[in-house]
């Protein structure tokens, strides 16, 4: 996964710019965008009973997926959070729901304790940036690309974020894995053959066997 020094610096600069832009959004605007994006998710997808949806704990102004997870759990889905086990290794996913005992993990984010480790059917991923080909710019650790490459069958990959994170290109490399769908406050897109096209739901999300 080694990048050239030039690309490493370019991504570092873009990442810093995009994070600064996202963190500058005021609370009222973020709440409105979060509600709109949640609605897009719930209107855009239906979940099968027993489906495992892995999401994340919101960090640095990210879209908050917990409202969508709550609605999907009411429909019979299960939710999970990612856990960093060690540097440069795939993520582990542990079941989570409100009230589960947690400890502080990387960046102080909650890590579920005393619950099952699961293989997700769907992964909601927060992009620092995303491009017209459906590739995601993350925080630079490579955890999601490494994890997705190791999972078989591969889960449905849904990037969820805000329009201000959209850029022309992340300059994808061979190890970068494109998302299957992207959802923002403005719409739902399907990623296919290196392009993003508007999609109409509801799209069924089913268990990956």
N, C-alpha and C positions, 0 to 999 in steps of 0.2 A: 504493500500500500504506500510505498514511498513516493512522494511527489517531488518534482523538481523544486529547487530553491525559489525560482521565480513564481511558480504556481502556488507554492506554500505561502509566500508573501502576499500574492494577489488575494488568495482566499482569506488570509488573516485580516487584511485591510477591509475587504468586503464584509466579512463577518462583524467586525467592529462597527462599521457604518450601519449595518442593518440592525444590530442589537441596540445601538444608540437611538436609531429611529423608532424602534418598537418601544423602548423604555420611556421615550418622550411623550407617548400617547397618554392623555389624561384619563383618570379613572372612569369618568362617565362615558367617554368614547369607547374605551376598552370593554366596558360592560355591555354597551349596545352592540359592538361587533361580536362579542362573545355570544350574546343571545341570538343574533342573526346566524352565526356559524353553527351553533347548536341546532337551530331550526333546520338549516340546510342538511345537516347530518341525519336528523331524525326523519325528515321528509324524503331524503335521498336513498336511505337504506332500510331494509327490514332484517331482523336477526332471527336465526333459527334457535329453537330451544336447546340449551346446552352449549351454544357457541362461546368460545373463549375470546374476549376482546382485551388485548393488552393496550394500555394507554400510558400515561405518565402523570407525574405530579407537576402542575404548572410552575414555571420558573422564569424569572426575568421577563415578565410581561407576556408569556405565551398564552395561547388559547387554552382555556380551562375545559378539559374534556369530561369533568366529573358529572356535569348535569346530563350529558348524553349517556354516560355509563349508567347513571341511576335509572334513566328511562329504559335502557336496554335490559338491565337486570330485572325490571318489572315485567319484561317480555320473556324472561327465562334465560337470558344470557348470563355468563359469568365474566367478571372483570379481573384483570391482573396488572401488576406494576413491574417495571424492569428493575433488575438489581445488578449493579456492577460487582462482579465476583473478584476480578483481578484485572489489572491493566493489560490491554491488548488481547483480551479474550472475549468470546461471545457473552452477551447479556443472559441472565437467568430471569425467568418470569415466575412470579409468585402470585397466587390468588389474593385479591384484596376486595374489601367492601368496608363501608363505614363501621367503625368499632373494632376492626382488627388491630391487634397489638403490633406496634411498629417500633423500630429503632432508627436512629439517624444514620443515613448512608452518605454517599458522595454529595458534596455541596449542602449537606444537612437535610437532604430529601428523605422522606419516610421509606423505610424498608419493611415490608410485612414480615412478621415472625410467627412461627408455629402453624404455617399453612402449607398447602400443597404447591410443589413446583409443577408448572404446566407448560404445554406447548401451545402457543396462541394460534387461533384460526384467522384472526384479524389483528393487525397492529396499527394503532393510531400514532403517527410520528409528528413531532413538532419541528417544522423547518425554521432555521434562522433565515434561510432564503430558499426560494424554489424558482426553477426556470421554465422556459417554454417547452422543454422536452420532458418535463416531469421529474427532473432530478432535484435532489434535496441537498442544500448546504447546511451541515450540522455544526456542532461546536468544535469539531476538529479531532475528536478521539477515534472516529471510525467505528464506534460500537455498533451502530445499526447495520451498516454494510457488512461488518464481520458476522453479526448475528444472523442476518437474513441469508447470507451465503451458506451458513451452517445448518439452517432449518430445512427439513424435508418431511412432508411437502411444505413448500414455501407459503407463508400466510398472505392474505390479501393486505396490501400496503396502502394505507390511506394517510396522506399528508394533510394536516389540519393547521390552518394559520390565518393570517390576515393579508389583505392585498398589498400592504406596504412591504411585504417580504418578497414580492415577485420581482425577479431580475431577468435580464435577457438570457444569460447563461451562467452556469457555475463552472464551465469548462470541464465537463465530466471526463473521468478517466475510466480505464477498463474495470477497475474494482467498484466503481460507483453503480448502485442499483437504483433504477428508476422506480418511482411510486406507481401504483395501479390507478389511484384516484387522487385528486387534490380538491379540498373543500376550503372555501373562505367565506367571508360574509357576503360575497357577491355571487357565489355560484358553486356548482359541482362540475368537475371535469374528469373525463376518462383519459388515461394515458395509453396510447397505442402507437407502436412503430415510431417512437420518438416525437410524437406530437400530442398536444392536449386539446381535446375537443369537448364542447359542452355535453353533459350527460343528463338524462331525464330519469328520475326515480319513480317509484321505489325500486332499488336494485337489491335482490336478495343476497344476504351474506350467509353462507352455509358452512358447516363444519368441514375442515380439510382432513381427509383421511388417506 
